[in-house]
Amino acid sequence: MKKLLILFAITIATSLCSCQKEPKLVILAAEETEYNLCCEIFPEIECIKTGVGAGNVIKACCNLPKGTRIINIGYAGSNNVEIGTVSLVSDTFRYTDGNYKFDDHANPLHLSDNGLPCYTGNSFFTESDKTEPTLYDMELNYIASFTPHLELVASVKIVSDNLSVDAYVNNTIRSTGVLTEDKVWQKVRQIVDKLLSQN
């Protein structure tokens, strides 16, 4: 009986300790260049390279423990925001072509009172009918789909192109250029540090 009570006490104590443990925090980045820069700028945070698009994001997120806190950092296209601009994402939506009539087809999620909206599509955005400043990517809204199993804390995007595949490729493969400038990634670091200090 005494052994059972001791075992029960150990089980309760272990359970309480695990409940109080702070949830894991990870940075998700889609591509190699983004991932390498995140690892360099945030050596104290685990960084994970998801790969591009829905399938890769789903595989990466499925392997994360329940309650994991996520910050998504990476490049995004924009209709009219200057290349190299760093911005929080205010809201994420799944891009649709207008043929869908379901109420929840856009899968909206509000992330911040600051920043720009970001639309996630299944292919590279080369045109936009929006006039207000907008971001476009291929991952964020799929990451958001894992809430509340995972907590999407924030998304920070660096504008890589103005809806041009050639500009995207040229800007992201270069080892020097606006996207790798210290001032750009210092801004990313400042935004993340501020977010974490508030959470």
C-alpha positions in Angstrom: 0.0 0.0 0.0 2.8 2.4 0.9 4.5 1.7 -2.4 1.3 2.5 -4.2 0.9 5.8 -2.4 4.5 6.7 -3.3 4.0 5.7 -6.9 0.8 7.8 -7.0 2.6 10.8 -5.5 5.4 10.6 -8.0 2.8 10.4 -10.9 1.0 13.5 -9.6 4.3 15.4 -9.2 5.4 14.5 -12.7 2.1 15.5 -14.1 2.2 18.9 -12.3 5.8 19.5 -13.5 4.9 18.7 -17.1 1.8 21.0 -16.9 3.9 23.9 -15.8 6.6 23.4 -18.4 6.7 26.2 -20.9 5.5 25.2 -24.4 8.2 24.7 -27.0 8.9 27.7 -29.3 10.0 27.1 -32.9 10.7 29.3 -35.9 9.3 27.8 -39.2 10.9 29.0 -42.4 10.1 27.5 -45.8 13.3 27.6 -47.9 17.0 27.0 -47.3 18.1 30.7 -47.5 15.4 31.8 -45.0 16.2 28.9 -42.7 20.0 29.5 -42.7 19.5 33.2 -41.9 17.0 32.4 -39.1 19.5 29.9 -37.6 22.1 32.6 -37.7 19.9 35.4 -36.2 18.1 33.2 -33.6 20.7 30.7 -32.4 18.7 30.3 -29.1 15.5 29.2 -30.8 14.9 26.0 -32.7 14.5 26.7 -36.4 12.8 24.2 -38.8 12.8 24.2 -42.5 9.4 23.2 -43.7 9.8 23.3 -47.5 7.4 25.2 -49.8 3.7 24.7 -50.0 0.8 23.0 -48.2 2.1 19.4 -48.2 5.5 20.3 -46.8 3.9 22.6 -44.1 1.5 19.8 -43.1 4.3 17.3 -42.7 6.4 19.7 -40.6 3.5 20.8 -38.4 2.2 17.2 -37.8 5.6 16.4 -36.1 5.4 19.2 -33.6 4.2 18.5 -30.1 0.7 19.8 -29.1 0.9 23.4 -27.7 4.1 24.3 -29.7 4.4 28.0 -30.2 5.3 29.0 -33.8 6.8 32.1 -35.3 6.8 32.0 -39.1 9.6 33.9 -40.8 10.2 34.1 -44.5 10.0 35.8 -47.8 6.7 37.0 -49.4 5.8 38.6 -52.6 3.8 41.9 -52.6 1.7 43.9 -55.0 3.2 47.2 -54.2 5.4 47.0 -51.0 9.1 47.8 -51.5 11.5 44.8 -51.8 13.4 44.3 -48.5 10.5 45.7 -46.4 10.1 43.7 -43.1 6.5 43.5 -41.9 4.4 41.7 -39.3 1.4 39.9 -40.8 -1.9 41.3 -39.4 -4.2 38.7 -40.9 -3.8 35.5 -42.9 -6.2 34.2 -45.6 -6.2 31.3 -48.0 -6.3 32.7 -51.5 -9.2 31.5 -53.7 -10.1 32.4 -57.2 -13.7 33.4 -56.4 -15.3 30.1 -57.5 -15.7 28.9 -53.9 -18.9 29.8 -52.2 -18.3 28.3 -48.8 -18.4 30.7 -45.8 -15.1 29.5 -44.4 -13.2 29.0 -47.7 -10.7 31.8 -46.9 -9.8 30.4 -43.5 -9.1 33.8 -41.9 -7.0 34.3 -38.8 -6.2 37.6 -37.1 -2.6 37.6 -35.8 -1.8 41.2 -35.0 -3.2 44.7 -34.9 -0.1 45.8 -36.8 1.3 44.8 -40.2 -0.1 43.7 -43.5 -2.5 41.0 -44.6 -1.1 37.9 -46.2 -2.8 35.6 -48.7 -1.5 32.0 -49.1 -1.9 30.3 -52.4 -0.9 27.0 -54.0 1.3 28.6 -56.7 3.5 31.7 -57.1 1.6 34.9 -57.3 2.3 36.9 -60.4 -0.7 39.2 -60.4 -3.1 40.8 -57.9 -6.4 42.7 -58.1 -5.8 44.4 -54.7 -4.7 48.0 -54.5 -4.0 48.2 -50.8 -0.5 46.9 -49.7 -0.8 43.1 -49.5 1.6 40.1 -49.0 1.5 36.7 -50.7 3.1 33.4 -49.8 2.6 29.7 -50.1 2.8 28.5 -46.4 1.3 30.8 -43.7 -2.4 30.0 -43.9 -1.6 26.3 -43.8 0.4 26.8 -40.6 -2.5 28.7 -39.2 -4.8 25.8 -39.9 -3.1 23.9 -37.1 -4.5 26.2 -34.4 -5.5 25.5 -31.7 -3.3 22.3 -31.7 -0.4 24.6 -32.3 -0.2 28.3 -31.4 0.8 30.6 -34.2 2.3 33.5 -32.3 3.2 35.6 -35.2 4.5 35.8 -38.8 7.2 38.1 -40.0 7.6 38.5 -43.7 10.4 40.1 -45.8 9.2 41.3 -49.2 11.3 39.5 -51.8 9.6 40.5 -55.1 6.7 42.4 -56.6 4.9 39.4 -58.1 7.8 38.4 -60.4 9.2 34.9 -60.4 12.5 36.2 -62.0 12.9 38.9 -59.3 12.2 36.4 -56.6 14.7 33.9 -57.9 17.4 36.6 -58.4 16.8 38.2 -55.0 16.7 35.0 -53.0 19.6 33.1 -54.5 22.1 36.0 -54.1 24.4 35.8 -51.2 24.5 39.6 -51.1 21.7 42.0 -51.8 18.9 43.7 -50.0 17.4 40.4 -48.6 20.5 39.5 -46.8 21.4 43.0 -45.5 22.1 43.2 -41.8 19.6 46.0 -41.3 16.8 43.8 -42.7 17.5 40.9 -40.4 18.2 43.2 -37.4 14.6 44.5 -38.0 13.4 40.9 -38.0 15.2 40.3 -34.7 13.8 43.5 -33.2 10.2 42.5 -34.1 10.6 39.0 -32.7 12.2 40.2 -29.5 9.4 42.7 -29.0 6.8 40.0 -29.6 8.4 37.6 -27.1 8.7 40.3 -24.5 5.0 40.8 -24.7 4.1 37.1 -24.5 
